[in-house]
Amino acid sequence: MAGHSKWANIKHRKEGADKKRGKIFTKVSKELMVSARLGGADPGSNSRLRIAISKARAANMPKDSIERAIKKGTGELGADTYEEVMYEVYAPGGVGILVDALTDKKTRTTPEIKNIINKNNATLAEANAVSRLFQLRGYINIPADAIGEDELMELALEAGAEDIKSDSDAHEIYTGYEDYAGVAEALAEKEIANNESGVRFMPMEGTEITVADADQAQKIMKLIDQLDDHDDVQNVYTNLDVPDDVLAQME
Protein backbone atom coordinates (compact mmCIF):
# COMPACT_ATOMS: atom_id res chain seq x y z
CA MET A 1 0.00 0.00 0.00
CA ALA A 2 3.03 2.29 -0.28
CA GLY A 3 2.38 5.72 -1.70
CA HIS A 4 -1.32 6.01 -0.91
CA SER A 5 -0.86 8.32 2.05
CA LYS A 6 1.44 10.51 -0.03
CA TRP A 7 -1.06 10.61 -2.87
CA ALA A 8 -3.80 11.59 -0.42
CA ASN A 9 -1.59 14.45 0.74
CA ILE A 10 -0.84 15.50 -2.84
CA LYS A 11 -4.52 15.42 -3.68
CA HIS A 12 -5.39 17.58 -0.70
CA ARG A 13 -3.01 20.33 -1.90
CA LYS A 14 -5.90 21.53 -4.03
CA GLU A 15 -8.49 20.91 -1.33
CA GLY A 16 -9.83 24.44 -1.66
CA ALA A 17 -10.92 23.78 -5.25
CA ASP A 18 -12.06 20.20 -4.74
CA LYS A 19 -14.20 21.01 -1.71
CA LYS A 20 -16.52 23.32 -3.63
CA ARG A 21 -19.82 21.75 -2.75
CA GLY A 22 -21.46 22.51 -6.08
CA LYS A 23 -18.78 20.66 -8.03
CA ILE A 24 -18.83 17.69 -5.68
CA PHE A 25 -22.62 17.47 -5.75
CA THR A 26 -22.65 17.62 -9.56
CA LYS A 27 -20.26 14.67 -9.79
CA VAL A 28 -22.14 12.65 -7.18
CA SER A 29 -25.49 13.42 -8.84
CA LYS A 30 -24.22 12.07 -12.16
CA GLU A 31 -23.06 8.87 -10.48
CA LEU A 32 -26.42 8.47 -8.72
CA MET A 33 -28.28 8.93 -12.01
CA VAL A 34 -26.13 6.45 -13.93
CA SER A 35 -26.25 3.89 -11.12
CA ALA A 36 -30.05 4.10 -10.90
CA ARG A 37 -30.44 3.94 -14.71
CA LEU A 38 -28.28 0.83 -14.98
CA GLY A 39 -29.44 -1.11 -11.92
CA GLY A 40 -32.71 0.36 -10.67
CA ALA A 41 -33.67 2.55 -7.73
CA ASP A 42 -33.38 -0.07 -4.97
CA PRO A 43 -29.97 0.14 -3.26
CA GLY A 44 -30.66 -3.23 -1.68
CA SER A 45 -30.34 -4.95 -5.05
CA ASN A 46 -28.10 -2.34 -6.72
CA SER A 47 -24.69 -2.31 -5.03
CA ARG A 48 -23.37 0.46 -7.26
CA LEU A 49 -26.26 2.72 -6.24
CA ARG A 50 -25.75 1.87 -2.58
CA ILE A 51 -22.09 2.92 -2.89
CA ALA A 52 -23.08 6.14 -4.69
CA ILE A 53 -25.60 6.97 -1.94
CA SER A 54 -22.94 6.35 0.73
CA LYS A 55 -20.56 8.68 -1.09
CA ALA A 56 -23.30 11.32 -1.39
CA ARG A 57 -24.03 11.14 2.32
CA ALA A 58 -20.31 11.34 3.11
CA ALA A 59 -20.25 14.59 1.11
CA ASN A 60 -23.25 15.87 3.14
CA MET A 61 -25.50 15.95 0.10
CA PRO A 62 -29.11 16.70 1.14
CA LYS A 63 -31.49 13.74 1.17
CA ASP A 64 -33.92 15.37 -1.28
CA SER A 65 -31.07 16.00 -3.75
CA ILE A 66 -30.07 12.33 -3.55
CA GLU A 67 -33.65 11.20 -4.14
CA ARG A 68 -34.09 13.64 -7.04
CA ALA A 69 -30.95 12.37 -8.77
CA ILE A 70 -32.12 8.76 -8.41
CA LYS A 71 -35.53 9.62 -9.89
CA LYS A 72 -33.81 11.34 -12.82
CA GLY A 73 -31.79 8.19 -13.36
CA THR A 74 -34.87 5.96 -13.47
CA GLY A 75 -36.64 8.39 -15.81
CA GLU A 76 -39.29 9.61 -13.37
CA LEU A 77 -38.17 13.22 -13.68
CA GLY A 78 -36.44 13.07 -17.06
CA ALA A 79 -32.70 13.54 -17.41
CA ASP A 80 -29.77 13.56 -19.81
CA THR A 81 -28.27 10.16 -20.57
CA TYR A 82 -24.65 9.93 -19.52
CA GLU A 83 -22.11 7.55 -21.01
CA GLU A 84 -19.22 6.16 -19.00
CA VAL A 85 -15.76 6.63 -20.51
CA MET A 86 -12.39 5.63 -19.05
CA TYR A 87 -9.32 7.28 -20.55
CA GLU A 88 -5.97 5.60 -19.87
CA VAL A 89 -2.95 7.89 -19.96
CA TYR A 90 0.82 7.66 -19.79
CA ALA A 91 2.35 10.80 -18.27
CA PRO A 92 6.07 11.65 -18.59
CA GLY A 93 8.28 9.09 -16.86
CA GLY A 94 5.84 6.26 -17.46
CA VAL A 95 3.42 7.40 -14.74
CA GLY A 96 -0.03 5.89 -15.25
CA ILE A 97 -3.24 7.92 -15.00
CA LEU A 98 -6.86 6.78 -15.22
CA VAL A 99 -9.50 9.38 -16.09
CA ASP A 100 -13.04 8.37 -15.16
CA ALA A 101 -15.64 10.44 -17.03
CA LEU A 102 -19.41 10.62 -17.43
CA THR A 103 -20.50 12.53 -20.52
CA ASP A 104 -23.67 13.26 -22.45
CA LYS A 105 -21.60 13.81 -25.62
CA LYS A 106 -18.49 11.67 -26.06
CA THR A 107 -17.63 13.39 -29.34
CA ARG A 108 -17.13 16.61 -27.37
CA THR A 109 -15.43 15.19 -24.29
CA THR A 110 -12.84 12.94 -25.98
CA PRO A 111 -11.18 15.68 -28.10
CA GLU A 112 -11.09 17.97 -25.06
CA ILE A 113 -9.42 15.30 -22.90
CA LYS A 114 -6.96 14.48 -25.71
CA ASN A 115 -6.09 18.17 -25.98
CA ILE A 116 -5.24 18.36 -22.26
CA ILE A 117 -3.13 15.20 -22.56
CA ASN A 118 -1.22 16.41 -25.61
CA LYS A 119 -0.54 19.87 -24.19
CA ASN A 120 1.08 18.26 -21.15
CA ASN A 121 3.40 15.95 -23.11
CA ALA A 122 1.41 12.85 -22.15
CA THR A 123 -0.04 10.13 -24.38
CA LEU A 124 -3.35 8.31 -24.57
CA ALA A 125 -2.80 4.59 -23.92
CA GLU A 126 -4.65 1.57 -25.27
CA ALA A 127 -7.44 -0.01 -23.24
CA ASN A 128 -6.19 -1.98 -20.22
CA ALA A 129 -2.59 -0.78 -20.65
CA VAL A 130 -2.85 1.33 -17.50
CA SER A 131 -5.97 -0.01 -15.77
CA ARG A 132 -4.37 -3.45 -15.32
CA LEU A 133 -2.02 -1.81 -12.78
CA PHE A 134 -4.92 -0.74 -10.54
CA GLN A 135 -7.59 -2.34 -8.38
CA LEU A 136 -10.96 -0.91 -7.32
CA ARG A 137 -11.15 -0.41 -3.54
CA GLY A 138 -12.97 1.67 -0.96
CA TYR A 139 -11.00 4.49 0.65
CA ILE A 140 -11.93 6.78 3.55
CA ASN A 141 -9.61 9.47 4.94
CA ILE A 142 -10.52 10.76 8.41
CA PRO A 143 -8.86 13.62 10.36
CA ALA A 144 -6.67 12.21 13.14
CA ASP A 145 -8.50 14.24 15.78
CA ALA A 146 -11.97 13.06 14.70
CA ILE A 147 -11.74 9.72 16.52
CA GLY A 148 -9.19 7.68 18.47
CA GLU A 149 -7.23 5.03 16.56
CA ASP A 150 -8.39 2.12 18.75
CA GLU A 151 -12.05 3.14 18.61
CA LEU A 152 -11.89 3.62 14.85
CA MET A 153 -10.18 0.28 14.33
CA GLU A 154 -12.86 -1.57 16.28
CA LEU A 155 -15.68 0.23 14.47
CA ALA A 156 -14.25 -0.04 10.94
CA LEU A 157 -13.02 -3.62 11.13
CA GLU A 158 -16.35 -4.78 12.52
CA ALA A 159 -18.09 -3.04 9.60
CA GLY A 160 -15.89 -4.83 7.05
CA ALA A 161 -12.73 -2.74 6.56
CA GLU A 162 -9.62 -4.56 5.30
CA ASP A 163 -6.89 -2.25 6.59
CA ILE A 164 -6.43 0.93 8.63
CA LYS A 165 -3.35 3.16 8.68
CA SER A 166 -2.90 6.12 11.00
CA ASP A 167 -0.41 8.94 11.40
CA SER A 168 -0.43 12.34 13.10
CA ASP A 169 -2.58 13.88 10.34
CA ALA A 170 -5.18 11.29 9.41
CA HIS A 171 -6.59 7.79 9.59
CA GLU A 172 -6.84 5.93 6.27
CA ILE A 173 -9.36 3.12 5.89
CA TYR A 174 -9.19 0.64 3.00
CA THR A 175 -12.04 -1.69 2.07
CA GLY A 176 -13.02 -4.11 -0.67
CA TYR A 177 -15.33 -2.68 -3.34
CA GLU A 178 -18.44 -4.41 -2.00
CA ASP A 179 -17.63 -3.55 1.64
CA TYR A 180 -17.19 0.21 1.21
CA ALA A 181 -20.86 1.16 1.68
CA GLY A 182 -21.17 -0.77 4.96
CA VAL A 183 -18.07 0.86 6.42
CA ALA A 184 -19.08 4.34 5.22
CA GLU A 185 -22.55 3.92 6.70
CA ALA A 186 -21.14 2.77 10.06
CA LEU A 187 -18.97 5.91 10.23
CA ALA A 188 -21.85 8.14 9.15
CA GLU A 189 -24.05 6.77 11.92
CA LYS A 190 -21.39 7.94 14.42
CA GLU A 191 -21.24 11.34 12.63
CA ILE A 192 -17.48 10.99 12.07
CA ALA A 193 -16.16 13.66 9.70
CA ASN A 194 -13.98 12.72 6.73
CA ASN A 195 -11.59 14.41 4.31
CA GLU A 196 -12.40 11.98 1.50
CA SER A 197 -14.69 9.01 1.10
CA GLY A 198 -15.42 6.87 -1.93
CA VAL A 199 -14.53 3.94 -4.15
CA ARG A 200 -11.39 4.56 -6.17
CA PHE A 201 -8.85 2.82 -8.35
CA MET A 202 -5.62 2.29 -6.39
CA PRO A 203 -2.29 1.16 -7.78
CA MET A 204 -1.48 -2.45 -6.98
CA GLU A 205 1.49 -3.02 -4.74
CA GLY A 206 4.76 -2.62 -6.59
CA THR A 207 3.29 -0.66 -9.52
CA GLU A 208 3.86 2.86 -8.17
CA ILE A 209 6.20 5.09 -10.17
CA THR A 210 8.45 7.27 -7.99
CA VAL A 211 9.24 10.72 -9.36
CA ALA A 212 12.09 12.30 -7.40
CA ASP A 213 12.44 15.43 -9.56
CA ALA A 214 10.30 18.30 -8.23
CA ASP A 215 9.93 19.94 -11.64
CA GLN A 216 8.74 16.75 -13.33
CA ALA A 217 6.42 15.94 -10.43
CA GLN A 218 4.95 19.45 -10.65
CA LYS A 219 4.29 19.01 -14.39
CA ILE A 220 2.51 15.70 -13.81
CA MET A 221 0.42 17.26 -11.03
CA LYS A 222 -0.50 20.09 -13.43
CA LEU A 223 -1.77 17.48 -15.90
CA ILE A 224 -3.75 15.71 -13.17
CA ASP A 225 -5.26 19.01 -11.99
CA GLN A 226 -6.33 20.00 -15.51
CA LEU A 227 -7.93 16.61 -16.13
CA ASP A 228 -9.68 16.71 -12.75
CA ASP A 229 -11.05 20.20 -13.46
CA HIS A 230 -12.80 19.10 -16.66
CA ASP A 231 -16.57 19.24 -16.18
CA ASP A 232 -17.15 15.70 -17.45
CA VAL A 233 -14.43 14.07 -15.34
CA GLN A 234 -15.60 12.26 -12.22
CA ASN A 235 -12.26 11.06 -10.86
CA VAL A 236 -8.57 10.95 -11.74
CA TYR A 237 -6.35 8.14 -10.41
CA THR A 238 -2.60 7.72 -10.67
CA ASN A 239 0.29 5.50 -9.59
CA LEU A 240 2.48 8.57 -9.09
CA ASP A 241 4.57 8.42 -5.91
CA VAL A 242 6.41 11.55 -4.80
CA PRO A 243 8.97 11.32 -1.95
CA ASP A 244 8.25 13.51 1.09
CA ASP A 245 11.25 15.78 0.53
CA VAL A 246 10.24 16.42 -3.08
CA LEU A 247 6.63 17.04 -2.03
CA ALA A 248 7.93 19.63 0.48
CA GLN A 249 9.74 21.42 -2.36
CA MET A 250 6.55 21.49 -4.43
CA GLU A 251 4.60 23.04 -1.58
C-alpha positions as CSV (number, residue, x, y, z in Angstrom):
1,M,0.0,0.0,0.0
2,A,3.0,2.3,-0.3
3,G,2.4,5.7,-1.7
4,H,-1.3,6.0,-0.9
5,S,-0.9,8.3,2.0
6,K,1.4,10.5,0.0
7,W,-1.1,10.6,-2.9
8,A,-3.8,11.6,-0.4
9,N,-1.6,14.5,0.7
10,I,-0.8,15.5,-2.8
11,K,-4.5,15.4,-3.7
12,H,-5.4,17.6,-0.7
13,R,-3.0,20.3,-1.9
14,K,-5.9,21.5,-4.0
15,E,-8.5,20.9,-1.3
16,G,-9.8,24.4,-1.7
17,A,-10.9,23.8,-5.2
18,D,-12.1,20.2,-4.7
19,K,-14.2,21.0,-1.7
20,K,-16.5,23.3,-3.6
21,R,-19.8,21.8,-2.7
22,G,-21.5,22.5,-6.1
23,K,-18.8,20.7,-8.0
24,I,-18.8,17.7,-5.7
25,F,-22.6,17.5,-5.7
26,T,-22.7,17.6,-9.6
27,K,-20.3,14.7,-9.8
28,V,-22.1,12.6,-7.2
29,S,-25.5,13.4,-8.8
30,K,-24.2,12.1,-12.2
31,E,-23.1,8.9,-10.5
32,L,-26.4,8.5,-8.7
33,M,-28.3,8.9,-12.0
34,V,-26.1,6.4,-13.9
35,S,-26.3,3.9,-11.1
36,A,-30.0,4.1,-10.9
37,R,-30.4,3.9,-14.7
38,L,-28.3,0.8,-15.0
39,G,-29.4,-1.1,-11.9
40,G,-32.7,0.4,-10.7
41,A,-33.7,2.5,-7.7
42,D,-33.4,-0.1,-5.0
43,P,-30.0,0.1,-3.3
44,G,-30.7,-3.2,-1.7
45,S,-30.3,-5.0,-5.1
46,N,-28.1,-2.3,-6.7
47,S,-24.7,-2.3,-5.0
48,R,-23.4,0.5,-7.3
49,L,-26.3,2.7,-6.2
50,R,-25.7,1.9,-2.6
51,I,-22.1,2.9,-2.9
52,A,-23.1,6.1,-4.7
53,I,-25.6,7.0,-1.9
54,S,-22.9,6.3,0.7
55,K,-20.6,8.7,-1.1
56,A,-23.3,11.3,-1.4
57,R,-24.0,11.1,2.3
58,A,-20.3,11.3,3.1
59,A,-20.3,14.6,1.1
60,N,-23.2,15.9,3.1
61,M,-25.5,16.0,0.1
62,P,-29.1,16.7,1.1
63,K,-31.5,13.7,1.2
64,D,-33.9,15.4,-1.3
65,S,-31.1,16.0,-3.7
66,I,-30.1,12.3,-3.6
67,E,-33.6,11.2,-4.1
68,R,-34.1,13.6,-7.0
69,A,-31.0,12.4,-8.8
70,I,-32.1,8.8,-8.4
71,K,-35.5,9.6,-9.9
72,K,-33.8,11.3,-12.8
73,G,-31.8,8.2,-13.4
74,T,-34.9,6.0,-13.5
75,G,-36.6,8.4,-15.8
76,E,-39.3,9.6,-13.4
77,L,-38.2,13.2,-13.7
78,G,-36.4,13.1,-17.1
79,A,-32.7,13.5,-17.4
80,D,-29.8,13.6,-19.8
81,T,-28.3,10.2,-20.6
82,Y,-24.7,9.9,-19.5
83,E,-22.1,7.5,-21.0
84,E,-19.2,6.2,-19.0
85,V,-15.8,6.6,-20.5
86,M,-12.4,5.6,-19.0
87,Y,-9.3,7.3,-20.6
88,E,-6.0,5.6,-19.9
89,V,-2.9,7.9,-20.0
90,Y,0.8,7.7,-19.8
91,A,2.4,10.8,-18.3
92,P,6.1,11.6,-18.6
93,G,8.3,9.1,-16.9
94,G,5.8,6.3,-17.5
95,V,3.4,7.4,-14.7
96,G,0.0,5.9,-15.3
97,I,-3.2,7.9,-15.0
98,L,-6.9,6.8,-15.2
99,V,-9.5,9.4,-16.1
100,D,-13.0,8.4,-15.2
101,A,-15.6,10.4,-17.0
102,L,-19.4,10.6,-17.4
103,T,-20.5,12.5,-20.5
104,D,-23.7,13.3,-22.4
105,K,-21.6,13.8,-25.6
106,K,-18.5,11.7,-26.1
107,T,-17.6,13.4,-29.3
108,R,-17.1,16.6,-27.4
109,T,-15.4,15.2,-24.3
110,T,-12.8,12.9,-26.0
111,P,-11.2,15.7,-28.1
112,E,-11.1,18.0,-25.1
113,I,-9.4,15.3,-22.9
114,K,-7.0,14.5,-25.7
115,N,-6.1,18.2,-26.0
116,I,-5.2,18.4,-22.3
117,I,-3.1,15.2,-22.6
118,N,-1.2,16.4,-25.6
119,K,-0.5,19.9,-24.2
120,N,1.1,18.3,-21.2
121,N,3.4,15.9,-23.1
122,A,1.4,12.8,-22.2
123,T,0.0,10.1,-24.4
124,L,-3.4,8.3,-24.6
125,A,-2.8,4.6,-23.9
126,E,-4.7,1.6,-25.3
127,A,-7.4,0.0,-23.2
128,N,-6.2,-2.0,-20.2
129,A,-2.6,-0.8,-20.7
130,V,-2.9,1.3,-17.5
131,S,-6.0,0.0,-15.8
132,R,-4.4,-3.5,-15.3
133,L,-2.0,-1.8,-12.8
134,F,-4.9,-0.7,-10.5
135,Q,-7.6,-2.3,-8.4
136,L,-11.0,-0.9,-7.3
137,R,-11.1,-0.4,-3.5
138,G,-13.0,1.7,-1.0
139,Y,-11.0,4.5,0.7
140,I,-11.9,6.8,3.6
141,N,-9.6,9.5,4.9
142,I,-10.5,10.8,8.4
143,P,-8.9,13.6,10.4
144,A,-6.7,12.2,13.1
145,D,-8.5,14.2,15.8
146,A,-12.0,13.1,14.7
147,I,-11.7,9.7,16.5
148,G,-9.2,7.7,18.5
149,E,-7.2,5.0,16.6
150,D,-8.4,2.1,18.8
151,E,-12.0,3.1,18.6
152,L,-11.9,3.6,14.8
153,M,-10.2,0.3,14.3
154,E,-12.9,-1.6,16.3
155,L,-15.7,0.2,14.5
156,A,-14.2,0.0,10.9
157,L,-13.0,-3.6,11.1
158,E,-16.4,-4.8,12.5
159,A,-18.1,-3.0,9.6
160,G,-15.9,-4.8,7.1
161,A,-12.7,-2.7,6.6
162,E,-9.6,-4.6,5.3
163,D,-6.9,-2.2,6.6
164,I,-6.4,0.9,8.6
165,K,-3.3,3.2,8.7
166,S,-2.9,6.1,11.0
167,D,-0.4,8.9,11.4
168,S,-0.4,12.3,13.1
169,D,-2.6,13.9,10.3
170,A,-5.2,11.3,9.4
171,H,-6.6,7.8,9.6
172,E,-6.8,5.9,6.3
173,I,-9.4,3.1,5.9
174,Y,-9.2,0.6,3.0
175,T,-12.0,-1.7,2.1
176,G,-13.0,-4.1,-0.7
177,Y,-15.3,-2.7,-3.3
178,E,-18.4,-4.4,-2.0
179,D,-17.6,-3.5,1.6
180,Y,-17.2,0.2,1.2
181,A,-20.9,1.2,1.7
182,G,-21.2,-0.8,5.0
183,V,-18.1,0.9,6.4
184,A,-19.1,4.3,5.2
185,E,-22.6,3.9,6.7
186,A,-21.1,2.8,10.1
187,L,-19.0,5.9,10.2
188,A,-21.9,8.1,9.1
189,E,-24.1,6.8,11.9
190,K,-21.4,7.9,14.4
191,E,-21.2,11.3,12.6
192,I,-17.5,11.0,12.1
193,A,-16.2,13.7,9.7
194,N,-14.0,12.7,6.7
195,N,-11.6,14.4,4.3
196,E,-12.4,12.0,1.5
197,S,-14.7,9.0,1.1
198,G,-15.4,6.9,-1.9
199,V,-14.5,3.9,-4.2
200,R,-11.4,4.6,-6.2
201,F,-8.9,2.8,-8.4
202,M,-5.6,2.3,-6.4
203,P,-2.3,1.2,-7.8
204,M,-1.5,-2.5,-7.0
205,E,1.5,-3.0,-4.7
206,G,4.8,-2.6,-6.6
207,T,3.3,-0.7,-9.5
208,E,3.9,2.9,-8.2
209,I,6.2,5.1,-10.2
210,T,8.5,7.3,-8.0
211,V,9.2,10.7,-9.4
212,A,12.1,12.3,-7.4
213,D,12.4,15.4,-9.6
214,A,10.3,18.3,-8.2
215,D,9.9,19.9,-11.6
216,Q,8.7,16.7,-13.3
217,A,6.4,15.9,-10.4
218,Q,5.0,19.4,-10.7
219,K,4.3,19.0,-14.4
220,I,2.5,15.7,-13.8
221,M,0.4,17.3,-11.0
222,K,-0.5,20.1,-13.4
223,L,-1.8,17.5,-15.9
224,I,-3.8,15.7,-13.2
225,D,-5.3,19.0,-12.0
226,Q,-6.3,20.0,-15.5
227,L,-7.9,16.6,-16.1
228,D,-9.7,16.7,-12.7
229,D,-11.0,20.2,-13.5
230,H,-12.8,19.1,-16.7
231,D,-16.6,19.2,-16.2
232,D,-17.2,15.7,-17.4
233,V,-14.4,14.1,-15.3
234,Q,-15.6,12.3,-12.2
235,N,-12.3,11.1,-10.9
236,V,-8.6,10.9,-11.7
237,Y,-6.4,8.1,-10.4
238,T,-2.6,7.7,-10.7
239,N,0.3,5.5,-9.6
240,L,2.5,8.6,-9.1
241,D,4.6,8.4,-5.9
242,V,6.4,11.6,-4.8
243,P,9.0,11.3,-1.9
244,D,8.3,13.5,1.1
245,D,11.3,15.8,0.5
246,V,10.2,16.4,-3.1
247,L,6.6,17.0,-2.0
248,A,7.9,19.6,0.5
249,Q,9.7,21.4,-2.4
250,M,6.5,21.5,-4.4
251,E,4.6,23.0,-1.6
